[in-house]
């Protein structure tokens, strides 16, 4: 294992059933916007063993502030005795470019100046995140992925990677995501960046710069992740006499402080900009034509009361990806349901994968 130039946060720890590693790309990495990173480091985790045929790869793409330990943040879907388990599968999850958990980020040292990047870090896109996955796959000798899955920003990466047609992806699972970032989503992200930039310490060029702003940004984001019903069920007051110190207010502060203990404002800033860049039609004939180029067996799952990625965005994916299956679920947790409703997801995905195998068998019989 290579040694990182900066210490990994405590949350990025070795899972007992996983292997944590660092890939150092030996060449400069060219970004979609023409800029370049002279050094690229990718932190990733693997679970299980790659079989002799190299056809048991499950690749998970993570969302905004998650990390490479998919068995931790998607527990119930990944891990021992779950649908995607290391006894049957070789599971890979890579920390995305710009993130806080080991992959090259704004907190790293710019080899040109000798100082940390901070706000001089080059902007990057979802397409760049997908390309980093491709480089890691080539490094690992992976030419075929049995299942590529992602939710939210992770789903955006998975869609872009599938469209790039650089690697064989047998089954593609897109959850609570879209083909392009809408004005609604961009407005939410810009509101969060306004909160961060209102904190003058964000411009202090320090690792903990912008933390008050990040706390406020997380509070804004949380409102888009959850629902009216969820807050009324969990944060309601038990008495009528209160005029302050409300549970909902304390909850927002707590969630903001919690993120500040494990993330940084600069990574958050750049990753929200990457999410805004998402548009599978950019540089291609159209969004629809890009989706039509996907060759994988595809399952699209939407959440009916998702405030951030409304269900019509997943319906659009399901309509225009050839042969795609579309299913919806309702969750009191709204957008965050993609992380929480793992029993429902297990049933949907498990059925889809069984059907996919059956279709493959029928196709082979016809050929024979």
N, C-alpha and C positions, 0 to 999 in steps of 0.2 A: 504494500500500500504506500502511496506517495504521501508526503507530509504537506499539509496545507500551509499557505503563507499567513493565514489568520486562524484563530481558534474557532472550532465549530461550537455553536450554542449547545447548551445542555440537552435541549430537546432532540438534537440530532445524535442519538445514541444508538449503539448496536442492539438490534433486536435479536433475541436468542436464536431465532430460526432464520436469520438473514445474514447476508454478507454486505458490509459497507465498503465502498471503494471510491477511488477518485481516478477519473480519466483526464490525463493532460494531453490535449490536442497538440500535435507537433508543429502545426502550421498556423499562420494567422487566420482568423475567422472573419470572412467578409459578410457584412450585414446587408440586408435588403436595400437600405438607403445609400449604399456605397461606402459607408464608413467601415472601419476595420478594428477588430480587437487583436492586438499582437499576441496576446496570451489567452487561452481558453481552458478553463478547468471545469469538469463536470462531476458533481457528486451524485452517486446513485446507489441504490440498494437492490440486491437480488435475493430471492427466496427460492428454495428448492434446487433441482438439478436439471440441466438441459439434457434431454434424452438423445439417443444416438441419431435419430432422424432430424433432430433440431426442429421439431414441429409441435412443441408443447409450450411455446412462449406466450405469456400473458403480459402485455405492456400497459401500465396504467399511467395516465397523464394527470398531474395534480392541479388543483385550483390555486387561487390567488396567494394565500399565505401558508399553504401546506408545505410538506417536505417530501423526501424520498421514502419515508417509512410508511408506505401505504397500508400496512397491516395495523398501524396505529390510528391513522385518521379515517380509514374506511373499514374499520373493524365491523364484522358482521357480513361483509362481502369477501374480504381478503383475510387469510390467516388459517391456522389449523382448524380442520373440521368445517370450514366454510366453503362456499362455491369455488372460489379461487384459492386453492390451498397448495402449500409447497410439496405435499406428498405426490400430487399429480402433475403439477405445473412448474415451469420455470418463470417466475414472476420478476419483472423488472419495473422499477420506478426511478426516474431521474429527477433531481431537483432542477428547476428551470433556470435559464439564464436570467441574471439580475436578482435572483432571490437571496434569502438570508442564510440558507442552509448548506453552504459549501461550494456551490457553483459560482463562477466569476460574477461579481456584483459591483455596485457603486462603492462599496467599502474596501474593495481591493486597491492595490497600488498600481497606478498607471506606470508602466515600464518606461515611458517617455519622460515623464516629469519626476518620477520617484516619490510622488505624493499620492494619497488616496484620491480616487476619482471624484466621489460625491456627485455634484451636479455637472461635472464634465464628462460623465459616463455617456457613451453614445446611445441615442434612443434605438430601440429595437422593436420588432413586430412579432406577432404570433407566428408568422411564417419563419422568422428566425428561430423561434423556440422549437418549431418542428424540425428545422434543419439540424439543430444541435442533437435532437433525438436520433436523427439519421446518422450523424457522425458517430454517436455512441454505439448504435446498432452495428455499424461497419466495424468498429473497434472490437466489439464482442463476437464478431463473426456470425451475426444474426441476419439471415436473408429472408426469413418468413416469420410472420407474427400470427399466431392462432387467433388471439383476441386483442384488439386495441380498444381501450376504454378510457373515457374521460368525462367529467362533469364540469359545467360552468367553463372557466378558462381552460380547464383540462380538455373539455369537449371541443373547444375551438382549435386547440393544438391537434387533437386527433383528426378532425376534419381536414385541416390543412395538410397534415402528413399523408392522409389517404389520397387527397387530390394530387399531391406531388408525384405519385406513382413511382417512387424510388425504391419501394420495398413491397413484397407481397404481404397483404393483410387479408387474411381469410375472413375474419369477422370484425366488424366495426360497430362499437356501441357508443352512441352519443346521448348524453343525459343533460337535460336542463341547459342547453347551449343554443347557438344560432349560426347562421351562415355569414352574418356580418353584424357588427355592433351598431345598434340603432341609436338615434338621437337621445332616446330615453336613457339608455345605458351610459352613453357618453356624458350626459348631463349629471348623472349620479357620480360618475368618476371625477368630473371636473369640480363638483361641489366638495368632494373629499380633498382634492388637491388644493382648492382654495383654503380649506381649513388648515392644511399642512403649511402652506406658504404664509398664512397669517401668523404663524409662530416664527418670530424673528430668528430663533435659534436654528431653524432649518438651514439658514445661510451661514452658519458658524463654522462649517467644514469640520464637524466633529461627529464621531460615530453615533452619539446620542442626540444629535441635532433634530429638532422638529418633533420631539416626543409629545408635547402637549397638543400639537396639531394632529399628530397621528391618533391620539386618543379621541379627538373630536371626529376625525375621519372615520374611525371604526364605528363610532356611534351612528353616524349618517348611514354607513354601509349596512349596519345591522337592521335598520328599518326596511331596507330593500330585501334583506335575506329572510325575514320573518313575516308574520301576518298580524292583522288586527286581532283575529281570534286567538292567536298564540299569546299575545301580550295580555289580553283580557283574561285568559285562563291562568297565566302564571304570575302576573304582576299586579293583580287586583288587590286593593286594600281590604282589610278585614273590619275596619271601623269607618264611620262616616265623619268623624271629627277632625281628621287630619287636614292641615293647611300647608304642609311642607314635608320634607324628608320622605318622599314617596318611593315606593319599591321600584317603580319603573325608572325613576331617575337614578337610583343607586345601581340598578342593573346596567344601565348604559355606561356609567362611570367605571364600573367593575370590568365590563367587557373591553373598554378602551384601555384600561390599565393592564389588563391581562395580555392584550396584544403587544403593548409596549415592552413587556418583559421578555418577549420572544421574537420581536421583529424590529426592523428599522424603517425610518420614514423615507429614506432614499430608495430602497428597494420597492416600497409600496408605491411611491410616486411613479417610478419607471414601469412597473408592472401594470398599473392602471392605464398608462399611456399605451402600452403594448396591447391591452385589451381593446382600447379605442381604435387601434389600427386594424382590427380584425375585419377583413372583407375578402372572401374567397374569390370574388370577381376581379380584384385588382390585378391588372396586367394580363387578364384573360378575356375571352370574348364576352362573358357575362357571368353573373352569380349562378344562374340556372345551368348554364353549360358546364361550369366548373363542378357543380354537384353531380351532373349527369356523367361526369368522367370517373366517378367513384366505382370501382370494380368489386368491392367487398360485399359480402352478405351483411346487411346493415340493419341494426335495431336503433330506433330513435325513441327516447322516453322523455316525456314532458310532464311537468307538474301543473295541474289545472289552476292552482291559485298562486303560481309563481309571480311575484310582483316585479322582479328584476328581469327575468327572461320569460315573458308571457307565452302561454301555450301555443299561440299562433306561430311563434318562431320555430318551434319544433315540428309543428304540422307542415310548415314550409319545407323543412329538411326532409321529412318523410315523403312528401309529395314529389320532390324533384331528384332524390337519390334513387337510381334504378332498383326496383324490387324491394325497397326498404319497408320494414315493418314499423308501424308507429303505435305506441301505447301511451296512455296517460294515467297518472295517479293523482290522488288528492291527498295533501298532507297539511296538517295544522301548522307545520313548520315552514310552509312556503318553499322558497328556493333552497333553503337548507335541508329540505326533505331528501335531496339526492344523497346526502351524507347519513341521514338518520333512518330512512325507511328501508333498511337493508333487507328485511324479510320479504317485502313486496318486490324489491329489485331482484333478489335471489330467485324468486319464482318466475318473474318475467324473463330474466336473462337465461336462467336454466332451461326453461321451455324453448326459448329461441335457439339456444345452442344445440339442444337435442333435435329440433326440427332441421337445423342446418346440417347436422350429421346425416339425418335421414334423407334430405334432399341430395346430399353428396353421394350417398349409396345408390339412390335411384338413378342419378346421372351416370355413375360408373356402370351400372347394369345396362343402361341404354346404349352406352358406348360399346360395351362387350357384345 
